[in-house]
């Protein structure tokens, strides 16, 4: 990022800190946490609390490891206590058959790959809430009733 040089790609007042080792500084105006993982869930929650009224953006968070623990008791408690209060402002998630997109304030939009169309995707539907994997497969099935279950390929 060439920080500290005339060729810097970031503004001079940008500070890069090690997470979770470094703490919130009183000069910080906003915080961006890039790709926090499930092993950093407690530290991420503590950072957001320490930020007080400063805005915090979590970029591509995976704070619950669905492959290992899923939404067990700890995951449900984290969701209730922390994740449910978050506002999703942007989402781009690829699916085996399409994509899930959100740009605030618009709702989530579900698209299916369609090479015959300009841009390569066909709009399927909008959702005011983040659709889980099961709901995404239901949406796919609703718009592709003639295909068997294996055609979707999961998400």
Backbone as JSON Lines, residues from 0, in Angstrom:
{"i":0,"aa":"X","n":[0.81,-1.19,0.0],"ca":[0.0,0.0,0.0],"c":[0.85,1.26,0.0]}
{"i":1,"aa":"X","n":[2.13,1.08,0.09],"ca":[3.1,2.17,0.01],"c":[2.83,3.26,1.04]}
{"i":2,"aa":"X","n":[2.4,2.87,2.23],"ca":[2.1,3.85,3.28],"c":[3.37,4.61,3.66]}
{"i":3,"aa":"X","n":[3.2,5.9,3.95],"ca":[4.32,6.74,4.35],"c":[5.14,7.25,3.17]}
{"i":4,"aa":"X","n":[4.68,7.01,1.94],"ca":[5.38,7.51,0.76],"c":[4.45,8.4,-0.05]}
{"i":5,"aa":"X","n":[5.0,9.12,-1.02],"ca":[4.17,9.96,-1.9],"c":[3.28,9.12,-2.81]}
{"i":6,"aa":"X","n":[3.59,7.83,-2.95],"ca":[2.81,6.94,-3.81],"c":[1.76,6.15,-3.02]}
{"i":7,"aa":"X","n":[1.54,6.52,-1.79],"ca":[0.62,5.77,-0.93],"c":[-0.77,5.66,-1.57]}
{"i":8,"aa":"X","n":[-1.34,4.5,-1.45],"ca":[-2.68,4.27,-1.96],"c":[-3.74,4.55,-0.89]}
{"i":9,"aa":"X","n":[-3.3,4.91,0.31],"ca":[-4.2,5.23,1.41],"c":[-3.96,6.66,1.88]}
{"i":10,"aa":"X","n":[-4.99,7.34,2.39],"ca":[-4.78,8.69,2.92],"c":[-3.75,8.68,4.04]}
{"i":11,"aa":"X","n":[-3.07,9.81,4.21],"ca":[-2.0,9.92,5.2],"c":[-2.49,9.65,6.62]}
{"i":12,"aa":"X","n":[-3.76,9.92,6.9],"ca":[-4.27,9.72,8.26],"c":[-4.76,8.3,8.51]}
{"i":13,"aa":"X","n":[-4.45,7.36,7.62],"ca":[-4.87,5.97,7.78],"c":[-3.85,5.22,8.64]}
{"i":14,"aa":"X","n":[-4.35,4.47,9.59],"ca":[-3.5,3.67,10.47],"c":[-3.87,2.21,10.27]}
{"i":15,"aa":"X","n":[-2.88,1.38,10.02],"ca":[-3.09,-0.07,9.92],"c":[-2.61,-0.68,11.22]}
{"i":16,"aa":"X","n":[-3.48,-1.47,11.84],"ca":[-3.14,-2.05,13.14],"c":[-3.32,-3.55,13.09]}
{"i":17,"aa":"X","n":[-2.6,-4.24,13.95],"ca":[-2.72,-5.69,14.05],"c":[-3.93,-6.05,14.91]}
{"i":18,"aa":"X","n":[-4.75,-6.91,14.4],"ca":[-5.95,-7.32,15.12],"c":[-5.77,-8.73,15.62]}
{"i":19,"aa":"X","n":[-6.07,-9.06,16.83],"ca":[-6.66,-8.24,17.89],"c":[-5.62,-7.63,18.84]}
{"i":20,"aa":"X","n":[-4.35,-7.71,18.5],"ca":[-3.29,-7.25,19.4],"c":[-3.38,-5.75,19.7]}
{"i":21,"aa":"X","n":[-3.52,-4.93,18.66],"ca":[-3.57,-3.48,18.85],"c":[-4.96,-3.04,19.31]}
{"i":22,"aa":"X","n":[-5.01,-1.99,20.06],"ca":[-6.27,-1.48,20.63],"c":[-6.75,-0.25,19.87]}
{"i":23,"aa":"X","n":[-8.0,0.09,20.09],"ca":[-8.57,1.29,19.5],"c":[-7.84,2.51,20.06]}
{"i":24,"aa":"X","n":[-7.45,3.41,19.17],"ca":[-6.75,4.63,19.55],"c":[-7.78,5.77,19.59]}
{"i":25,"aa":"X","n":[-7.57,6.74,20.48],"ca":[-8.54,7.84,20.59],"c":[-8.63,8.66,19.31]}
{"i":26,"aa":"X","n":[-7.6,8.59,18.45],"ca":[-7.63,9.32,17.17],"c":[-8.38,8.57,16.08]}
{"i":27,"aa":"X","n":[-8.7,7.31,16.3],"ca":[-9.42,6.53,15.29],"c":[-10.84,7.09,15.11]}
{"i":28,"aa":"X","n":[-11.22,7.34,13.87],"ca":[-12.55,7.87,13.59],"c":[-13.49,6.77,13.12]}
{"i":29,"aa":"X","n":[-12.95,5.76,12.49],"ca":[-13.73,4.62,12.01],"c":[-12.8,3.4,11.99]}
{"i":30,"aa":"X","n":[-13.4,2.23,12.08],"ca":[-12.62,1.0,12.09],"c":[-13.09,0.06,10.99]}
{"i":31,"aa":"X","n":[-12.13,-0.57,10.32],"ca":[-12.42,-1.57,9.3],"c":[-11.71,-2.85,9.72]}
{"i":32,"aa":"X","n":[-12.47,-3.91,9.86],"ca":[-11.9,-5.21,10.24],"c":[-12.06,-6.12,9.03]}
{"i":33,"aa":"X","n":[-10.93,-6.58,8.5],"ca":[-10.95,-7.37,7.28],"c":[-10.92,-8.86,7.61]}
{"i":34,"aa":"X","n":[-11.94,-9.56,7.16],"ca":[-12.07,-11.02,7.24],"c":[-11.9,-11.59,8.65]}
{"i":35,"aa":"X","n":[-12.61,-11.07,9.64],"ca":[-12.5,-11.71,10.96],"c":[-13.1,-13.12,10.91]}
{"i":36,"aa":"X","n":[-12.43,-14.07,11.52],"ca":[-12.84,-15.47,11.5],"c":[-13.45,-15.88,12.84]}
{"i":37,"aa":"X","n":[-13.99,-17.08,12.88],"ca":[-14.66,-17.58,14.08],"c":[-13.73,-17.55,15.29]}
{"i":38,"aa":"X","n":[-12.46,-17.84,15.08],"ca":[-11.5,-17.84,16.2],"c":[-11.29,-16.42,16.75]}
{"i":39,"aa":"X","n":[-11.72,-15.4,16.01],"ca":[-11.57,-14.01,16.44],"c":[-12.91,-13.37,16.83]}
{"i":40,"aa":"X","n":[-13.94,-14.18,16.98],"ca":[-15.28,-13.65,17.27],"c":[-15.31,-12.84,18.56]}
{"i":41,"aa":"X","n":[-14.75,-13.35,19.62],"ca":[-14.77,-12.63,20.9],"c":[-13.98,-11.33,20.79]}
{"i":42,"aa":"X","n":[-12.83,-11.37,20.13],"ca":[-12.0,-10.17,19.97],"c":[-12.72,-9.15,19.08]}
{"i":43,"aa":"X","n":[-13.43,-9.61,18.07],"ca":[-14.18,-8.71,17.19],"c":[-15.3,-8.02,17.96]}
{"i":44,"aa":"X","n":[-16.0,-8.78,18.75],"ca":[-17.08,-8.22,19.57],"c":[-16.51,-7.18,20.55]}
{"i":45,"aa":"X","n":[-15.38,-7.49,21.17],"ca":[-14.75,-6.56,22.11],"c":[-14.3,-5.29,21.39]}
{"i":46,"aa":"X","n":[-13.76,-5.43,20.18],"ca":[-13.33,-4.27,19.4],"c":[-14.51,-3.36,19.09]}
{"i":47,"aa":"X","n":[-15.62,-3.94,18.68],"ca":[-16.82,-3.14,18.37],"c":[-17.3,-2.4,19.62]}
{"i":48,"aa":"X","n":[-17.27,-3.06,20.77],"ca":[-17.66,-2.4,22.01],"c":[-16.69,-1.27,22.36]}
{"i":49,"aa":"X","n":[-15.4,-1.49,22.16],"ca":[-14.39,-0.47,22.46],"c":[-14.49,0.72,21.5]}
{"i":50,"aa":"X","n":[-15.03,0.49,20.32],"ca":[-15.17,1.57,19.34],"c":[-16.18,2.61,19.78]}
{"i":51,"aa":"X","n":[-17.02,2.25,20.72],"ca":[-18.04,3.14,21.27],"c":[-18.96,3.61,20.15]}
{"i":52,"aa":"X","n":[-19.0,4.89,19.86],"ca":[-19.92,5.4,18.84],"c":[-19.28,5.53,17.45]}
{"i":53,"aa":"X","n":[-18.01,5.11,17.32],"ca":[-17.35,5.18,16.01],"c":[-17.89,4.09,15.1]}
{"i":54,"aa":"X","n":[-18.02,4.36,13.82],"ca":[-18.49,3.32,12.91],"c":[-17.46,2.19,12.77]}
{"i":55,"aa":"X","n":[-17.95,0.98,12.66],"ca":[-17.11,-0.2,12.46],"c":[-17.65,-0.98,11.26]}
{"i":56,"aa":"X","n":[-16.78,-1.29,10.32],"ca":[-17.16,-2.1,9.17],"c":[-16.43,-3.43,9.26]}
{"i":57,"aa":"X","n":[-17.19,-4.52,9.2],"ca":[-16.62,-5.86,9.15],"c":[-16.69,-6.31,7.71]}
{"i":58,"aa":"X","n":[-15.56,-6.53,7.09],"ca":[-15.5,-6.93,5.69],"c":[-15.34,-8.44,5.6]}
{"i":59,"aa":"X","n":[-16.31,-9.1,5.0],"ca":[-16.33,-10.56,4.84],"c":[-16.13,-11.31,6.16]}
{"i":60,"aa":"X","n":[-16.95,-11.01,7.16],"ca":[-16.79,-11.72,8.42],"c":[-17.29,-13.17,8.33]}
{"i":61,"aa":"X","n":[-16.6,-14.06,8.99],"ca":[-17.05,-15.45,9.16],"c":[-16.88,-15.77,10.63]}
{"i":62,"aa":"X","n":[-17.74,-15.18,11.44],"ca":[-17.59,-15.26,12.89],"c":[-18.15,-16.54,13.48]}
{"i":63,"aa":"X","n":[-18.88,-17.31,12.7],"ca":[-19.35,-18.62,13.13],"c":[-18.88,-19.62,12.1]}
{"i":64,"aa":"X","n":[-18.15,-20.64,12.53],"ca":[-17.64,-21.67,11.64],"c":[-18.71,-22.73,11.44]}
{"i":65,"aa":"X","n":[-19.51,-22.56,10.4],"ca":[-20.63,-23.48,10.16],"c":[-20.15,-24.9,9.87]}
{"i":66,"aa":"X","n":[-18.98,-25.03,9.27],"ca":[-18.46,-26.36,8.94],"c":[-18.04,-27.15,10.16]}
{"i":67,"aa":"X","n":[-17.58,-26.48,11.19],"ca":[-17.09,-27.16,12.38],"c":[-18.13,-27.22,13.48]}
{"i":68,"aa":"X","n":[-18.65,-26.04,13.86],"ca":[-19.57,-26.0,15.0],"c":[-20.99,-25.66,14.62]}
{"i":69,"aa":"X","n":[-21.2,-25.01,13.48],"ca":[-22.54,-24.59,13.11],"c":[-23.07,-23.59,14.13]}
{"i":70,"aa":"X","n":[-24.38,-23.46,14.15],"ca":[-24.99,-22.56,15.12],"c":[-25.35,-23.33,16.38]}
{"i":71,"aa":"X","n":[-24.32,-23.8,17.08],"ca":[-24.54,-24.41,18.39],"c":[-24.9,-23.31,19.38]}
{"i":72,"aa":"X","n":[-24.88,-23.63,20.64],"ca":[-25.25,-22.66,21.67],"c":[-24.38,-21.4,21.59]}
{"i":73,"aa":"X","n":[-23.07,-21.57,21.47],"ca":[-22.17,-20.41,21.4],"c":[-22.47,-19.55,20.18]}
{"i":74,"aa":"X","n":[-22.71,-20.18,19.04],"ca":[-23.03,-19.45,17.82],"c":[-24.35,-18.71,17.92]}
{"i":75,"aa":"X","n":[-25.35,-19.35,18.52],"ca":[-26.65,-18.7,18.7],"c":[-26.54,-17.5,19.64]}
{"i":76,"aa":"X","n":[-25.74,-17.66,20.71],"ca":[-25.56,-16.56,21.66],"c":[-24.85,-15.39,20.99]}
{"i":77,"aa":"X","n":[-23.81,-15.68,20.19],"ca":[-23.09,-14.62,19.47],"c":[-24.04,-13.91,18.51]}
{"i":78,"aa":"X","n":[-24.85,-14.68,17.81],"ca":[-25.81,-14.11,16.87],"c":[-26.78,-13.19,17.59]}
{"i":79,"aa":"X","n":[-27.33,-13.66,18.69],"ca":[-28.3,-12.89,19.46],"c":[-27.67,-11.62,20.05]}
{"i":80,"aa":"X","n":[-26.51,-11.76,20.61],"ca":[-25.86,-10.68,21.35],"c":[-25.18,-9.66,20.44]}
{"i":81,"aa":"X","n":[-24.7,-10.09,19.28],"ca":[-23.8,-9.25,18.49],"c":[-24.21,-9.14,17.02]}
{"i":82,"aa":"X","n":[-24.35,-10.25,16.35],"ca":[-24.57,-10.23,14.91],"c":[-25.93,-9.67,14.52]}
{"i":83,"aa":"X","n":[-26.97,-9.95,15.31],"ca":[-28.3,-9.46,14.96],"c":[-28.38,-7.93,14.99]}
{"i":84,"aa":"X","n":[-27.49,-7.29,15.74],"ca":[-27.49,-5.83,15.82],"c":[-26.75,-5.19,14.65]}
{"i":85,"aa":"X","n":[-26.03,-5.97,13.87],"ca":[-25.24,-5.43,12.76],"c":[-26.15,-5.12,11.57]}
{"i":86,"aa":"X","n":[-25.76,-4.14,10.8],"ca":[-26.48,-3.75,9.6],"c":[-25.67,-4.2,8.4]}
{"i":87,"aa":"X","n":[-26.23,-5.08,7.58],"ca":[-25.55,-5.52,6.37],"c":[-25.69,-4.43,5.32]}
{"i":88,"aa":"X","n":[-24.56,-3.91,4.84],"ca":[-24.61,-2.86,3.85],"c":[-24.12,-3.34,2.47]}
{"i":89,"aa":"X","n":[-23.37,-4.42,2.44],"ca":[-22.87,-4.92,1.17],"c":[-22.67,-6.43,1.28]}
{"i":90,"aa":"X","n":[-23.05,-7.13,0.23],"ca":[-22.84,-8.57,0.19],"c":[-22.63,-8.98,-1.26]}
{"i":91,"aa":"X","n":[-21.63,-9.79,-1.49],"ca":[-21.44,-10.42,-2.78],"c":[-20.99,-11.84,-2.49]}
{"i":92,"aa":"X","n":[-21.88,-12.78,-2.68],"ca":[-21.6,-14.19,-2.39],"c":[-21.87,-15.01,-3.63]}
{"i":93,"aa":"X","n":[-20.87,-15.74,-4.08],"ca":[-21.07,-16.58,-5.25],"c":[-21.73,-17.88,-4.81]}
{"i":94,"aa":"X","n":[-22.55,-18.39,-5.69],"ca":[-23.24,-19.67,-5.49],"c":[-22.86,-20.59,-6.64]}
{"i":95,"aa":"X","n":[-23.06,-21.87,-6.5],"ca":[-22.73,-22.81,-7.58],"c":[-23.5,-22.48,-8.85]}
{"i":96,"aa":"X","n":[-24.66,-21.86,-8.7],"ca":[-25.54,-21.58,-9.83],"c":[-25.81,-20.09,-10.04]}
{"i":97,"aa":"X","n":[-25.19,-19.22,-9.24],"ca":[-25.48,-17.8,-9.39],"c":[-24.77,-16.95,-8.36]}
{"i":98,"aa":"X","n":[-25.49,-15.94,-7.87],"ca":[-24.89,-15.02,-6.91],"c":[-25.96,-14.37,-6.03]}
{"i":99,"aa":"X","n":[-25.52,-13.98,-4.84],"ca":[-26.35,-13.23,-3.89],"c":[-25.68,-11.87,-3.73]}
{"i":100,"aa":"X","n":[-26.45,-10.78,-3.9],"ca":[-25.89,-9.44,-3.9],"c":[-26.73,-8.53,-3.01]}
{"i":101,"aa":"X","n":[-26.06,-7.63,-2.29],"ca":[-26.76,-6.58,-1.55],"c":[-25.89,-5.33,-1.56]}
{"i":102,"aa":"X","n":[-26.52,-4.2,-1.83],"ca":[-25.9,-2.9,-1.7],"c":[-26.9,-2.02,-0.98]}
{"i":103,"aa":"X","n":[-26.55,-1.6,0.24],"ca":[-27.45,-0.81,1.06],"c":[-27.87,0.45,0.33]}
{"i":104,"aa":"X","n":[-29.11,0.84,0.38],"ca":[-30.22,0.34,1.19],"c":[-31.1,-0.7,0.47]}
{"i":105,"aa":"X","n":[-30.68,-1.15,-0.69],"ca":[-31.47,-2.12,-1.45],"c":[-31.54,-3.46,-0.73]}
{"i":106,"aa":"X","n":[-32.55,-4.27,-1.04],"ca":[-32.63,-5.6,-0.43],"c":[-31.59,-6.54,-1.05]}
{"i":107,"aa":"X","n":[-31.51,-7.76,-0.49],"ca":[-30.67,-8.8,-1.08],"c":[-31.31,-9.2,-2.41]}
{"i":108,"aa":"X","n":[-30.48,-9.45,-3.42],"ca":[-30.96,-9.88,-4.73],"c":[-30.3,-11.2,-5.08]}
{"i":109,"aa":"X","n":[-31.1,-12.11,-5.62],"ca":[-30.61,-13.42,-6.01],"c":[-30.6,-13.5,-7.53]}
{"i":110,"aa":"X","n":[-29.46,-13.93,-8.08],"ca":[-29.28,-14.04,-9.52],"c":[-28.87,-15.47,-9.88]}
{"i":111,"aa":"X","n":[-29.27,-15.88,-11.06],"ca":[-28.86,-17.18,-11.59],"c":[-28.01,-16.95,-12.84]}
{"i":112,"aa":"X","n":[-26.94,-17.74,-12.96],"ca":[-26.11,-17.64,-14.16],"c":[-26.95,-17.96,-15.39]}
{"i":113,"aa":"X","n":[-26.78,-17.15,-16.42],"ca":[-27.47,-17.36,-17.69],"c":[-26.59,-16.78,-18.79]}
{"i":114,"aa":"X","n":[-25.73,-17.63,-19.4],"ca":[-24.78,-17.14,-20.41],"c":[-25.45,-16.49,-21.61]}
{"i":115,"aa":"X","n":[-26.75,-16.76,-21.83],"ca":[-27.45,-16.19,-22.97],"c":[-27.78,-14.71,-22.78]}
{"i":116,"aa":"X","n":[-27.72,-14.23,-21.56],"ca":[-28.08,-12.84,-21.27],"c":[-26.85,-11.94,-21.22]}
{"i":117,"aa":"X","n":[-27.01,-10.67,-21.59],"ca":[-25.9,-9.73,-21.41],"c":[-25.56,-9.64,-19.92]}
{"i":118,"aa":"X","n":[-24.31,-9.73,-19.59],"ca":[-23.89,-9.72,-18.19],"c":[-23.83,-11.11,-17.58]}
{"i":119,"aa":"X","n":[-24.48,-12.08,-18.21],"ca":[-24.37,-13.47,-17.79],"c":[-25.22,-13.9,-16.6]}
{"i":120,"aa":"X","n":[-26.13,-13.03,-16.12],"ca":[-26.96,-13.39,-14.96],"c":[-28.4,-12.97,-15.18]}
{"i":121,"aa":"X","n":[-29.31,-13.76,-14.63],"ca":[-30.75,-13.47,-14.68],"c":[-31.23,-13.2,-13.26]}
{"i":122,"aa":"X","n":[-31.91,-12.07,-13.06],"ca":[-32.46,-11.73,-11.74],"c":[-33.58,-12.71,-11.4]}
{"i":123,"aa":"X","n":[-33.55,-13.26,-10.17],"ca":[-34.62,-14.15,-9.73],"c":[-35.57,-13.45,-8.76]}
{"i":124,"aa":"X","n":[-35.04,-12.91,-7.66],"ca":[-35.92,-12.3,-6.67],"c":[-35.13,-11.45,-5.69]}
{"i":125,"aa":"X","n":[-35.86,-10.65,-4.9],"ca":[-35.29,-9.87,-3.81],"c":[-35.73,-10.46,-2.48]}
{"i":126,"aa":"X","n":[-34.95,-10.2,-1.45],"ca":[-35.28,-10.62,-0.09],"c":[-34.85,-9.52,0.88]}
{"i":127,"aa":"X","n":[-35.75,-9.14,1.79],"ca":[-35.41,-8.11,2.77],"c":[-34.43,-8.62,3.82]}
{"i":128,"aa":"X","n":[-34.38,-9.94,4.01],"ca":[-33.46,-10.53,4.97],"c":[-32.47,-11.43,4.24]}
{"i":129,"aa":"X","n":[-31.33,-11.68,4.88],"ca":[-30.31,-12.55,4.3],"c":[-30.84,-13.97,4.18]}
{"i":130,"aa":"X","n":[-31.0,-14.48,2.96],"ca":[-31.5,-15.85,2.82],"c":[-30.4,-16.87,3.16]}
{"i":131,"aa":"X","n":[-30.77,-17.88,3.96],"ca":[-29.8,-18.93,4.28],"c":[-29.69,-19.89,3.1]}
{"i":132,"aa":"X","n":[-28.8,-20.87,3.23],"ca":[-28.57,-21.82,2.14],"c":[-29.82,-22.56,1.72]}
{"i":133,"aa":"X","n":[-30.62,-22.97,2.69],"ca":[-31.86,-23.69,2.37],"c":[-32.82,-22.81,1.58]}
{"i":134,"aa":"X","n":[-32.96,-21.56,2.0],"ca":[-33.86,-20.63,1.3],"c":[-33.34,-20.34,-0.11]}
{"i":135,"aa":"X","n":[-32.04,-20.23,-0.28],"ca":[-31.47,-20.01,-1.62],"c":[-31.79,-21.17,-2.55]}
{"i":136,"aa":"X","n":[-31.71,-22.4,-2.03],"ca":[-32.04,-23.56,-2.86],"c":[-33.53,-23.59,-3.2]}
{"i":137,"aa":"X","n":[-34.37,-23.16,-2.26],"ca":[-35.81,-23.07,-2.54],"c":[-36.08,-22.06,-3.65]}
{"i":138,"aa":"X","n":[-35.39,-20.92,-3.6],"ca":[-35.54,-19.91,-4.64],"c":[-35.12,-20.49,-5.99]}
{"i":139,"aa":"X","n":[-33.98,-21.17,-6.01],"ca":[-33.51,-21.79,-7.25],"c":[-34.57,-22.75,-7.79]}
{"i":140,"aa":"X","n":[-35.08,-23.59,-6.9],"ca":[-36.09,-24.58,-7.31],"c":[-37.36,-23.92,-7.83]}
{"i":141,"aa":"X","n":[-37.78,-22.81,-7.21],"ca":[-38.98,-22.1,-7.65],"c":[-38.84,-21.61,-9.08]}
{"i":142,"aa":"X","n":[-37.66,-21.17,-9.45],"ca":[-37.43,-20.63,-10.79],"c":[-36.93,-21.67,-11.78]}
{"i":143,"aa":"X","n":[-36.68,-22.89,-11.32],"ca":[-36.2,-23.98,-12.17],"c":[-36.95,-25.26,-11.85]}
{"i":144,"aa":"X","n":[-38.29,-25.26,-11.99],"ca":[-39.08,-26.42,-11.56],"c":[-38.83,-27.67,-12.39]}
{"i":145,"aa":"X","n":[-38.31,-27.53,-13.59],"ca":[-38.1,-28.69,-14.47],"c":[-36.79,-29.39,-14.25]}
{"i":146,"aa":"X","n":[-35.9,-28.83,-13.38],"ca":[-34.59,-29.43,-13.15],"c":[-34.65,-30.32,-11.92]}
{"i":147,"aa":"X","n":[-33.85,-31.4,-11.92],"ca":[-33.82,-32.28,-10.75],"c":[-32.97,-31.65,-9.64]}
{"i":148,"aa":"X","n":[-32.97,-32.26,-8.46],"ca":[-32.3,-31.72,-7.29],"c":[-30.8,-31.57,-7.47]}
{"i":149,"aa":"X","n":[-30.18,-32.42,-8.29],"ca":[-28.72,-32.37,-8.46],"c":[-28.28,-31.2,-9.33]}
{"i":150,"aa":"X","n":[-29.2,-30.62,-10.09],"ca":[-28.82,-29.55,-11.02],"c":[-28.36,-28.29,-10.31]}
{"i":151,"aa":"X","n":[-28.92,-28.02,-9.13],"ca":[-28.54,-26.81,-8.4],"c":[-27.11,-26.86,-7.93]}
{"i":152,"aa":"X","n":[-26.63,-28.02,-7.56],"ca":[-25.23,-28.17,-7.17],"c":[-24.89,-27.57,-5.82]}
{"i":153,"aa":"X","n":[-25.88,-27.29,-5.01],"ca":[-25.62,-26.7,-3.69],"c":[-25.24,-25.25,-3.83]}
{"i":154,"aa":"X","n":[-24.88,-24.66,-2.7],"ca":[-24.46,-23.25,-2.79],"c":[-23.1,-23.17,-2.28]}
